[in-house]
């Protein structure tokens, strides 16, 4: 696996080496998971989860600013709940 990865790395274009789109997936997935898990909780128990969600969205926006659109859609879909 190491030899295959090293071979791929040597022959990949420059654009493949530092793409942040893949890095953005983890904080977005975590924020969405926290948002959906918080929907059924009592209002007093949501604060820590909300802070963690905000930190994850902030990290994702720092990596790729266009994730603000995804965050806005997620908020609009779940705001009534």
NORURUR-V551049 format. One record per residue. N is the residue number from 0. RES is the residue in one small letter. PSI is psi in radians with two decimals (NA if undefined). OMEGA is omega as a letter, one per 40 degrees, with the letter a starting at -180 (999 if undefined). BURIAL is 1 if it has 16 or more other ideal C-beta (glycine too) atoms within 10 Angstrom, else 0. Layout:
((N;RES;PSI;OMEGA;BURIAL) (N;RES;PSI;OMEGA;BURIAL))
This chain:
((0;x;-0.72;i;0) (1;x;-0.74;i;0) (2;x;-0.73;i;0) (3;x;-0.74;i;0) (4;x;-0.74;i;0) (5;x;-0.71;i;0) (6;x;-0.72;i;0) (7;x;-0.74;a;0) (8;x;-0.69;a;0) (9;x;-0.55;a;0) (10;x;0.06;i;0) (11;x;2.66;i;0) (12;x;2.90;a;0) (13;x;-0.52;a;0) (14;x;-0.38;a;0) (15;x;-0.38;a;0) (16;x;-0.53;a;0) (17;x;0.75;i;0) (18;x;2.25;a;0) (19;x;-0.08;a;0) (20;x;-0.72;i;0) (21;x;-0.64;i;0) (22;x;-0.48;a;0) (23;x;-0.42;a;1) (24;x;-0.72;a;0) (25;x;-0.87;i;0) (26;x;-0.59;i;1) (27;x;-0.76;i;1) (28;x;-0.71;i;0) (29;x;-0.73;i;1) (30;x;-0.74;i;1) (31;x;-0.72;i;1) (32;x;-0.78;i;0) (33;x;-0.72;a;1) (34;x;-0.81;a;1) (35;x;-0.61;i;0) (36;x;-0.44;a;0) (37;x;-0.24;a;1) (38;x;-0.61;a;0) (39;x;0.02;a;0) (40;x;2.83;i;0) (41;x;2.64;a;0) (42;x;-0.61;a;0) (43;x;-0.39;a;0) (44;x;0.18;a;0) (45;x;-0.16;a;0) (46;x;-0.90;a;0) (47;x;-0.74;i;0) (48;x;-0.64;i;0) (49;x;-0.69;i;0) (50;x;-0.75;i;0) (51;x;-0.73;i;0) (52;x;-0.76;i;1) (53;x;-0.69;i;0) (54;x;-0.69;i;0) (55;x;-0.74;i;1) (56;x;-0.70;i;1) (57;x;-0.72;i;0) (58;x;-0.76;i;1) (59;x;-0.70;i;1) (60;x;-0.61;i;1) (61;x;-0.66;i;0) (62;x;-0.79;a;1) (63;x;1.87;a;0) (64;x;-0.44;a;0) (65;x;-0.08;i;0) (66;x;-0.16;i;1) (67;x;-0.61;i;0) (68;x;-0.75;i;0) (69;x;-0.74;i;1) (70;x;-0.72;i;1) (71;x;-0.73;i;0) (72;x;-0.74;i;0) (73;x;-0.73;i;1) (74;x;-0.77;a;0) (75;x;-0.65;a;0) (76;x;-0.61;a;0) (77;x;0.03;a;0) (78;x;-0.56;a;0) (79;x;-0.42;a;0) (80;x;NA;999;0))
